[in-house]
Amino acid sequence: MTYSITRFFENGSRESIATGLSLEEAQTHCKDPQTSSRTASESWAVALTAERGRWFDGYESEDNFI
């Protein structure tokens, strides 16, 4: 089973961030404080929040996709 990471924005839009990950890789990514506008502090993340509003990264099984 593989997983994808999607960045979800408060306006309802979303972006694919990564695909083909193991569950452990996806969970590790999403546990990083830089993967949510609420906890991110790096300049790219702060700029993203200023430009696009609040956001977070989430993962889901790619087996759900056809």
Secondary structure, DSSP 8 states (H G I E B T S, - for coil): --EEEEEEETTS-EEEEEEEE-HHHHHHHHHSGGGBTTT--SHHHHHHHHHH-SEEEEEEEGGG--
